[in-house]
Amino acid sequence: MPLEASLLEILACPSCHAPLRESDQDAEAAELVCTGAGCGLAYPVRDGIPVLLVDEARRPA
């Protein structure tokens, strides 16, 4: 389930404060990905709720 656009507009990466975007992957692997040039952390979305904890984020490949 995609996040509301108004929510996505106000969310920022907790690590570098850059905007987040929805992952291009399938809906089951829902993630919000940091758009920061040096960051790129991917935060999980569980049950429609973004988990914006750096410890829970996946590092870029």
Distance bins in CASP14 RR format, pairs under 12 A and 6 or more apart:
PFRMAT RR
TARGET T0000
AUTHOR 0000-0000-0000
RMODE 2
METHOD distances of the structure
MODEL  1
1 7 0 0 0 0 0 1 0 0 0 0 0
1 22 0 0 0 0 0 1 0 0 0 0 0
1 27 1 0 0 1 0 0 0 0 0 0 0
1 28 0 0 0 0 0 1 0 0 0 0 0
1 30 1 0 0 1 0 0 0 0 0 0 0
1 45 0 0 0 0 1 0 0 0 0 0 0
1 46 0 0 0 0 0 1 0 0 0 0 0
1 47 0 0 0 0 1 0 0 0 0 0 0
1 48 1 0 1 0 0 0 0 0 0 0 0
1 49 0 0 0 0 0 1 0 0 0 0 0
2 8 0 0 0 0 1 0 0 0 0 0 0
2 21 0 0 0 0 0 1 0 0 0 0 0
2 22 1 0 0 1 0 0 0 0 0 0 0
2 23 0 0 0 0 0 1 0 0 0 0 0
2 27 1 0 0 1 0 0 0 0 0 0 0
2 30 0 0 0 0 1 0 0 0 0 0 0
2 31 0 0 0 0 0 1 0 0 0 0 0
2 32 0 0 0 0 0 1 0 0 0 0 0
2 45 0 0 0 0 1 0 0 0 0 0 0
2 48 0 0 0 0 1 0 0 0 0 0 0
2 50 0 0 0 0 0 1 0 0 0 0 0
3 9 0 0 0 0 1 0 0 0 0 0 0
3 10 0 0 0 0 0 1 0 0 0 0 0
3 11 0 0 0 0 1 0 0 0 0 0 0
3 20 0 0 0 0 1 0 0 0 0 0 0
3 21 0 0 0 0 0 1 0 0 0 0 0
3 22 1 0 0 1 0 0 0 0 0 0 0
3 23 0 0 0 0 0 1 0 0 0 0 0
3 27 0 0 0 0 0 1 0 0 0 0 0
3 30 0 0 0 0 1 0 0 0 0 0 0
3 31 0 0 0 0 0 1 0 0 0 0 0
3 32 1 0 0 1 0 0 0 0 0 0 0
3 43 0 0 0 0 0 1 0 0 0 0 0
3 45 1 0 0 1 0 0 0 0 0 0 0
3 48 1 0 0 1 0 0 0 0 0 0 0
3 49 0 0 0 0 1 0 0 0 0 0 0
3 50 1 0 0 1 0 0 0 0 0 0 0
4 10 0 0 0 0 0 1 0 0 0 0 0
4 11 0 0 0 0 0 1 0 0 0 0 0
4 22 0 0 0 0 0 1 0 0 0 0 0
4 48 0 0 0 0 0 1 0 0 0 0 0
4 50 0 0 0 0 0 1 0 0 0 0 0
5 11 0 0 0 0 0 1 0 0 0 0 0
5 21 0 0 0 0 0 1 0 0 0 0 0
5 22 0 0 0 0 1 0 0 0 0 0 0
7 20 0 0 0 0 0 1 0 0 0 0 0
7 22 0 0 0 0 0 1 0 0 0 0 0
7 32 0 0 0 0 0 1 0 0 0 0 0
7 45 0 0 0 0 0 1 0 0 0 0 0
7 48 0 0 0 0 0 1 0 0 0 0 0
7 49 0 0 0 0 0 1 0 0 0 0 0
7 50 0 0 0 0 1 0 0 0 0 0 0
7 52 0 0 0 0 0 1 0 0 0 0 0
8 19 0 0 0 0 1 0 0 0 0 0 0
8 20 1 0 0 1 0 0 0 0 0 0 0
8 21 1 0 0 1 0 0 0 0 0 0 0
8 22 1 0 0 1 0 0 0 0 0 0 0
8 23 0 0 0 0 0 1 0 0 0 0 0
8 32 1 0 0 1 0 0 0 0 0 0 0
8 33 0 0 0 0 0 1 0 0 0 0 0
8 35 0 0 0 0 0 1 0 0 0 0 0
8 45 0 0 0 0 0 1 0 0 0 0 0
8 50 0 0 0 0 1 0 0 0 0 0 0
9 19 0 0 0 0 1 0 0 0 0 0 0
9 20 0 0 0 0 1 0 0 0 0 0 0
9 21 0 0 0 0 0 1 0 0 0 0 0
10 19 0 0 0 0 1 0 0 0 0 0 0
10 20 0 0 0 0 1 0 0 0 0 0 0
10 50 0 0 0 0 0 1 0 0 0 0 0
10 52 0 0 0 0 0 1 0 0 0 0 0
11 17 0 0 0 0 0 1 0 0 0 0 0
11 18 0 0 0 0 0 1 0 0 0 0 0
11 19 1 0 0 1 0 0 0 0 0 0 0
11 20 1 0 1 0 0 0 0 0 0 0 0
11 21 0 0 0 0 1 0 0 0 0 0 0
11 22 0 0 0 0 0 1 0 0 0 0 0
11 32 1 0 0 1 0 0 0 0 0 0 0
11 33 0 0 0 0 0 1 0 0 0 0 0
11 34 0 0 0 0 0 1 0 0 0 0 0
11 35 0 0 0 0 0 1 0 0 0 0 0
11 43 0 0 0 0 1 0 0 0 0 0 0
11 45 0 0 0 0 0 1 0 0 0 0 0
11 49 0 0 0 0 0 1 0 0 0 0 0
11 50 1 0 0 1 0 0 0 0 0 0 0
11 51 0 0 0 0 0 1 0 0 0 0 0
11 52 1 0 0 1 0 0 0 0 0 0 0
12 18 1 0 0 1 0 0 0 0 0 0 0
12 19 1 0 0 1 0 0 0 0 0 0 0
12 20 1 0 0 1 0 0 0 0 0 0 0
12 21 0 0 0 0 0 1 0 0 0 0 0
12 32 0 0 0 0 0 1 0 0 0 0 0
12 34 0 0 0 0 1 0 0 0 0 0 0
12 35 0 0 0 0 1 0 0 0 0 0 0
12 36 0 0 0 0 0 1 0 0 0 0 0
12 39 0 0 0 0 0 1 0 0 0 0 0
12 41 0 0 0 0 0 1 0 0 0 0 0
12 43 0 0 0 0 0 1 0 0 0 0 0
12 50 0 0 0 0 0 1 0 0 0 0 0
12 52 0 0 0 0 1 0 0 0 0 0 0
13 19 1 0 0 1 0 0 0 0 0 0 0
13 20 1 0 1 0 0 0 0 0 0 0 0
13 21 0 0 0 0 0 1 0 0 0 0 0
13 32 0 0 0 0 1 0 0 0 0 0 0
13 33 0 0 0 0 1 0 0 0 0 0 0
13 34 1 0 1 0 0 0 0 0 0 0 0
13 35 1 0 0 1 0 0 0 0 0 0 0
13 36 1 0 0 1 0 0 0 0 0 0 0
13 37 0 0 0 0 0 1 0 0 0 0 0
13 38 0 0 0 0 0 1 0 0 0 0 0
13 39 1 0 1 0 0 0 0 0 0 0 0
13 40 1 0 0 1 0 0 0 0 0 0 0
13 41 1 0 0 1 0 0 0 0 0 0 0
13 42 0 0 0 0 0 1 0 0 0 0 0
13 43 1 0 0 1 0 0 0 0 0 0 0
13 50 0 0 0 0 0 1 0 0 0 0 0
13 52 1 0 0 1 0 0 0 0 0 0 0
13 53 0 0 0 0 0 1 0 0 0 0 0
13 54 0 0 0 0 1 0 0 0 0 0 0
13 57 0 0 0 0 1 0 0 0 0 0 0
14 20 0 0 0 0 1 0 0 0 0 0 0
14 32 0 0 0 0 0 1 0 0 0 0 0
14 34 0 0 0 0 1 0 0 0 0 0 0
14 39 0 0 0 0 0 1 0 0 0 0 0
14 41 0 0 0 0 1 0 0 0 0 0 0
14 43 0 0 0 0 1 0 0 0 0 0 0
14 50 0 0 0 0 0 1 0 0 0 0 0
14 51 0 0 0 0 0 1 0 0 0 0 0
14 52 1 0 1 0 0 0 0 0 0 0 0
14 53 1 0 0 1 0 0 0 0 0 0 0
14 54 1 0 1 0 0 0 0 0 0 0 0
14 55 0 0 0 0 0 1 0 0 0 0 0
14 56 0 0 0 0 0 1 0 0 0 0 0
14 57 0 0 0 0 1 0 0 0 0 0 0
15 34 1 0 0 1 0 0 0 0 0 0 0
15 36 0 0 0 0 1 0 0 0 0 0 0
15 38 0 0 0 0 1 0 0 0 0 0 0
15 39 1 0 1 0 0 0 0 0 0 0 0
15 40 0 0 0 0 1 0 0 0 0 0 0
15 41 1 0 1 0 0 0 0 0 0 0 0
15 42 0 0 0 0 0 1 0 0 0 0 0
15 43 0 0 0 0 1 0 0 0 0 0 0
15 52 0 0 0 0 1 0 0 0 0 0 0
15 53 0 0 0 0 0 1 0 0 0 0 0
15 54 1 0 1 0 0 0 0 0 0 0 0
15 55 0 0 0 0 0 1 0 0 0 0 0
15 56 0 0 0 0 0 1 0 0 0 0 0
15 57 1 0 0 1 0 0 0 0 0 0 0
15 59 0 0 0 0 0 1 0 0 0 0 0
15 60 0 0 0 0 0 1 0 0 0 0 0
16 34 1 0 0 1 0 0 0 0 0 0 0
16 35 0 0 0 0 1 0 0 0 0 0 0
16 36 1 0 1 0 0 0 0 0 0 0 0
16 37 0 0 0 0 1 0 0 0 0 0 0
16 38 1 0 0 1 0 0 0 0 0 0 0
16 39 1 0 1 0 0 0 0 0 0 0 0
16 40 0 0 0 0 1 0 0 0 0 0 0
16 41 0 0 0 0 1 0 0 0 0 0 0
16 54 0 0 0 0 1 0 0 0 0 0 0
16 57 0 0 0 0 0 1 0 0 0 0 0
17 34 0 0 0 0 1 0 0 0 0 0 0
17 35 0 0 0 0 0 1 0 0 0 0 0
17 36 0 0 0 0 1 0 0 0 0 0 0
17 39 0 0 0 0 1 0 0 0 0 0 0
17 41 0 0 0 0 0 1 0 0 0 0 0
17 52 0 0 0 0 0 1 0 0 0 0 0
18 32 0 0 0 0 0 1 0 0 0 0 0
18 33 0 0 0 0 0 1 0 0 0 0 0
18 34 1 0 1 0 0 0 0 0 0 0 0
18 35 1 0 1 0 0 0 0 0 0 0 0
18 36 1 1 0 0 0 0 0 0 0 0 0
18 37 0 0 0 0 1 0 0 0 0 0 0
18 38 0 0 0 0 1 0 0 0 0 0 0
18 39 1 0 0 1 0 0 0 0 0 0 0
18 40 0 0 0 0 1 0 0 0 0 0 0
18 41 0 0 0 0 1 0 0 0 0 0 0
19 32 0 0 0 0 1 0 0 0 0 0 0
19 33 0 0 0 0 0 1 0 0 0 0 0
19 34 0 0 0 0 1 0 0 0 0 0 0
19 35 1 0 1 0 0 0 0 0 0 0 0
19 36 1 0 0 1 0 0 0 0 0 0 0
19 39 0 0 0 0 0 1 0 0 0 0 0
19 40 0 0 0 0 0 1 0 0 0 0 0
20 31 0 0 0 0 1 0 0 0 0 0 0
20 32 1 0 1 0 0 0 0 0 0 0 0
20 33 1 0 0 1 0 0 0 0 0 0 0
20 34 1 0 1 0 0 0 0 0 0 0 0
20 35 1 0 0 1 0 0 0 0 0 0 0
20 36 0 0 0 0 1 0 0 0 0 0 0
20 39 0 0 0 0 0 1 0 0 0 0 0
20 40 0 0 0 0 1 0 0 0 0 0 0
20 41 0 0 0 0 1 0 0 0 0 0 0
20 42 0 0 0 0 1 0 0 0 0 0 0
20 43 1 0 0 1 0 0 0 0 0 0 0
20 45 0 0 0 0 0 1 0 0 0 0 0
20 50 1 0 0 1 0 0 0 0 0 0 0
20 51 0 0 0 0 0 1 0 0 0 0 0
20 52 0 0 0 0 1 0 0 0 0 0 0
20 57 0 0 0 0 0 1 0 0 0 0 0
21 31 0 0 0 0 1 0 0 0 0 0 0
21 32 1 0 0 1 0 0 0 0 0 0 0
21 33 1 0 1 0 0 0 0 0 0 0 0
21 34 0 0 0 0 1 0 0 0 0 0 0
21 35 1 0 1 0 0 0 0 0 0 0 0
21 36 0 0 0 0 0 1 0 0 0 0 0
21 40 0 0 0 0 0 1 0 0 0 0 0
21 42 0 0 0 0 0 1 0 0 0 0 0
21 43 0 0 0 0 0 1 0 0 0 0 0
21 50 0 0 0 0 0 1 0 0 0 0 0
22 29 0 0 0 0 0 1 0 0 0 0 0
22 30 1 0 0 1 0 0 0 0 0 0 0
22 31 1 0 0 1 0 0 0 0 0 0 0
22 32 1 0 0 1 0 0 0 0 0 0 0
22 33 1 0 0 1 0 0 0 0 0 0 0
22 34 0 0 0 0 0 1 0 0 0 0 0
22 35 0 0 0 0 0 1 0 0 0 0 0
22 42 0 0 0 0 0 1 0 0 0 0 0
22 43 0 0 0 0 0 1 0 0 0 0 0
22 45 0 0 0 0 1 0 0 0 0 0 0
22 48 0 0 0 0 0 1 0 0 0 0 0
22 50 0 0 0 0 1 0 0 0 0 0 0
23 29 1 0 0 1 0 0 0 0 0 0 0
23 30 1 0 0 1 0 0 0 0 0 0 0
23 31 1 1 0 0 0 0 0 0 0 0 0
23 32 1 0 0 1 0 0 0 0 0 0 0
23 33 1 0 1 0 0 0 0 0 0 0 0
23 34 0 0 0 0 0 1 0 0 0 0 0
23 35 0 0 0 0 0 1 0 0 0 0 0
23 40 0 0 0 0 0 1 0 0 0 0 0
23 41 0 0 0 0 0 1 0 0 0 0 0
23 42 1 0 0 1 0 0 0 0 0 0 0
23 43 0 0 0 0 1 0 0 0 0 0 0
23 44 0 0 0 0 1 0 0 0 0 0 0
23 45 0 0 0 0 1 0 0 0 0 0 0
23 50 0 0 0 0 0 1 0 0 0 0 0
23 58 0 0 0 0 0 1 0 0 0 0 0
23 60 0 0 0 0 0 1 0 0 0 0 0
24 30 0 0 0 0 0 1 0 0 0 0 0
24 31 0 0 0 0 1 0 0 0 0 0 0
24 32 0 0 0 0 0 1 0 0 0 0 0
24 33 0 0 0 0 1 0 0 0 0 0 0
24 42 0 0 0 0 0 1 0 0 0 0 0
25 31 1 0 0 1 0 0 0 0 0 0 0
25 32 0 0 0 0 0 1 0 0 0 0 0
25 33 0 0 0 0 1 0 0 0 0 0 0
25 42 0 0 0 0 1 0 0 0 0 0 0
25 44 0 0 0 0 0 1 0 0 0 0 0
25 45 0 0 0 0 0 1 0 0 0 0 0
25 58 0 0 0 0 0 1 0 0 0 0 0
27 45 0 0 0 0 1 0 0 0 0 0 0
27 48 0 0 0 0 0 1 0 0 0 0 0
28 44 0 0 0 0 0 1 0 0 0 0 0
28 45 0 0 0 0 0 1 0 0 0 0 0
28 46 0 0 0 0 0 1 0 0 0 0 0
29 42 0 0 0 0 1 0 0 0 0 0 0
29 44 0 0 0 0 1 0 0 0 0 0 0
29 45 0 0 0 0 1 0 0 0 0 0 0
29 46 0 0 0 0 0 1 0 0 0 0 0
29 58 0 0 0 0 0 1 0 0 0 0 0
30 42 0 0 0 0 0 1 0 0 0 0 0
30 43 0 0 0 0 1 0 0 0 0 0 0
30 44 1 0 0 1 0 0 0 0 0 0 0
30 45 1 1 0 0 0 0 0 0 0 0 0
30 46 0 0 0 0 1 0 0 0 0 0 0
30 47 0 0 0 0 1 0 0 0 0 0 0
30 48 1 0 0 1 0 0 0 0 0 0 0
30 49 0 0 0 0 0 1 0 0 0 0 0
30 50 0 0 0 0 1 0 0 0 0 0 0
30 51 0 0 0 0 0 1 0 0 0 0 0
31 40 0 0 0 0 0 1 0 0 0 0 0
31 41 0 0 0 0 1 0 0 0 0 0 0
31 42 1 0 1 0 0 0 0 0 0 0 0
31 43 1 0 0 1 0 0 0 0 0 0 0
31 44 1 0 1 0 0 0 0 0 0 0 0
31 45 1 0 0 1 0 0 0 0 0 0 0
31 46 0 0 0 0 0 1 0 0 0 0 0
31 48 0 0 0 0 0 1 0 0 0 0 0
31 50 0 0 0 0 1 0 0 0 0 0 0
31 51 0 0 0 0 1 0 0 0 0 0 0
31 52 0 0 0 0 0 1 0 0 0 0 0
31 56 0 0 0 0 0 1 0 0 0 0 0
31 57 0 0 0 0 1 0 0 0 0 0 0
31 58 1 0 0 1 0 0 0 0 0 0 0
31 60 0 0 0 0 0 1 0 0 0 0 0
32 40 0 0 0 0 0 1 0 0 0 0 0
32 41 0 0 0 0 1 0 0 0 0 0 0
32 42 1 0 0 1 0 0 0 0 0 0 0
32 43 1 0 1 0 0 0 0 0 0 0 0
32 44 0 0 0 0 1 0 0 0 0 0 0
32 45 1 0 0 1 0 0 0 0 0 0 0
32 46 0 0 0 0 0 1 0 0 0 0 0
32 48 0 0 0 0 0 1 0 0 0 0 0
32 49 0 0 0 0 0 1 0 0 0 0 0
32 50 1 0 1 0 0 0 0 0 0 0 0
32 51 0 0 0 0 1 0 0 0 0 0 0
32 52 1 0 0 1 0 0 0 0 0 0 0
32 53 0 0 0 0 0 1 0 0 0 0 0
32 56 0 0 0 0 0 1 0 0 0 0 0
32 57 0 0 0 0 1 0 0 0 0 0 0
32 58 0 0 0 0 0 1 0 0 0 0 0
33 39 0 0 0 0 1 0 0 0 0 0 0
33 40 1 0 0 1 0 0 0 0 0 0 0
33 41 1 0 0 1 0 0 0 0 0 0 0
33 42 1 0 1 0 0 0 0 0 0 0 0
33 43 1 0 0 1 0 0 0 0 0 0 0
33 44 0 0 0 0 0 1 0 0 0 0 0
33 45 0 0 0 0 0 1 0 0 0 0 0
33 50 0 0 0 0 0 1 0 0 0 0 0
33 57 0 0 0 0 1 0 0 0 0 0 0
33 58 0 0 0 0 1 0 0 0 0 0 0
33 59 0 0 0 0 0 1 0 0 0 0 0
33 60 0 0 0 0 1 0 0 0 0 0 0
33 61 0 0 0 0 0 1 0 0 0 0 0
34 40 1 0 1 0 0 0 0 0 0 0 0
34 41 1 0 1 0 0 0 0 0 0 0 0
34 42 1 0 0 1 0 0 0 0 0 0 0
34 43 1 0 0 1 0 0 0 0 0 0 0
34 50 0 0 0 0 0 1 0 0 0 0 0
34 52 0 0 0 0 0 1 0 0 0 0 0
34 54 0 0 0 0 0 1 0 0 0 0 0
34 57 0 0 0 0 1 0 0 0 0 0 0
34 58 0 0 0 0 0 1 0 0 0 0 0
34 59 0 0 0 0 0 1 0 0 0 0 0
34 60 0 0 0 0 1 0 0 0 0 0 0
35 41 0 0 0 0 0 1 0 0 0 0 0
35 42 0 0 0 0 0 1 0 0 0 0 0
35 60 0 0 0 0 0 1 0 0 0 0 0
36 42 0 0 0 0 0 1 0 0 0 0 0
36 60 0 0 0 0 0 1 0 0 0 0 0
37 60 0 0 0 0 0 1 0 0 0 0 0
38 59 0 0 0 0 0 1 0 0 0 0 0
38 60 0 0 0 0 1 0 0 0 0 0 0
39 54 0 0 0 0 0 1 0 0 0 0 0
39 57 0 0 0 0 1 0 0 0 0 0 0
39 58 0 0 0 0 0 1 0 0 0 0 0
39 59 0 0 0 0 1 0 0 0 0 0 0
39 60 0 0 0 0 1 0 0 0 0 0 0
40 54 0 0 0 0 0 1 0 0 0 0 0
40 57 0 0 0 0 1 0 0 0 0 0 0
40 58 0 0 0 0 1 0 0 0 0 0 0
40 59 0 0 0 0 1 0 0 0 0 0 0
40 60 1 0 1 0 0 0 0 0 0 0 0
40 61 0 0 0 0 0 1 0 0 0 0 0
41 51 0 0 0 0 0 1 0 0 0 0 0
41 52 0 0 0 0 1 0 0 0 0 0 0
41 53 0 0 0 0 0 1 0 0 0 0 0
41 54 1 0 0 1 0 0 0 0 0 0 0
41 55 0 0 0 0 0 1 0 0 0 0 0
41 56 0 0 0 0 1 0 0 0 0 0 0
41 57 1 0 1 0 0 0 0 0 0 0 0
41 58 1 0 0 1 0 0 0 0 0 0 0
41 59 1 0 0 1 0 0 0 0 0 0 0
41 60 1 0 0 1 0 0 0 0 0 0 0
41 61 0 0 0 0 0 1 0 0 0 0 0
42 50 0 0 0 0 0 1 0 0 0 0 0
42 51 0 0 0 0 0 1 0 0 0 0 0
42 52 0 0 0 0 0 1 0 0 0 0 0
42 54 0 0 0 0 0 1 0 0 0 0 0
42 56 0 0 0 0 1 0 0 0 0 0 0
42 57 1 0 0 1 0 0 0 0 0 0 0
42 58 1 0 1 0 0 0 0 0 0 0 0
42 59 0 0 0 0 1 0 0 0 0 0 0
42 60 1 0 0 1 0 0 0 0 0 0 0
42 61 0 0 0 0 1 0 0 0 0 0 0
43 49 0 0 0 0 0 1 0 0 0 0 0
43 50 1 0 1 0 0 0 0 0 0 0 0
43 51 1 0 1 0 0 0 0 0 0 0 0
43 52 1 0 1 0 0 0 0 0 0 0 0
43 53 1 0 0 1 0 0 0 0 0 0 0
43 54 0 0 0 0 1 0 0 0 0 0 0
43 55 0 0 0 0 0 1 0 0 0 0 0
43 56 1 0 0 1 0 0 0 0 0 0 0
43 57 1 0 1 0 0 0 0 0 0 0 0
43 58 1 0 0 1 0 0 0 0 0 0 0
43 59 0 0 0 0 0 1 0 0 0 0 0
44 50 1 0 0 1 0 0 0 0 0 0 0
44 51 1 0 1 0 0 0 0 0 0 0 0
44 52 0 0 0 0 1 0 0 0 0 0 0
44 53 0 0 0 0 1 0 0 0 0 0 0
44 55 0 0 0 0 0 1 0 0 0 0 0
44 56 1 0 0 1 0 0 0 0 0 0 0
44 57 1 0 0 1 0 0 0 0 0 0 0
44 58 1 0 0 1 0 0 0 0 0 0 0
45 51 1 0 0 1 0 0 0 0 0 0 0
45 52 0 0 0 0 1 0 0 0 0 0 0
45 56 0 0 0 0 0 1 0 0 0 0 0
45 57 0 0 0 0 0 1 0 0 0 0 0
46 52 0 0 0 0 0 1 0 0 0 0 0
46 53 0 0 0 0 0 1 0 0 0 0 0
46 56 0 0 0 0 1 0 0 0 0 0 0
49 56 0 0 0 0 0 1 0 0 0 0 0
50 56 0 0 0 0 0 1 0 0 0 0 0
50 57 0 0 0 0 0 1 0 0 0 0 0
51 57 0 0 0 0 1 0 0 0 0 0 0
51 58 0 0 0 0 0 1 0 0 0 0 0
END
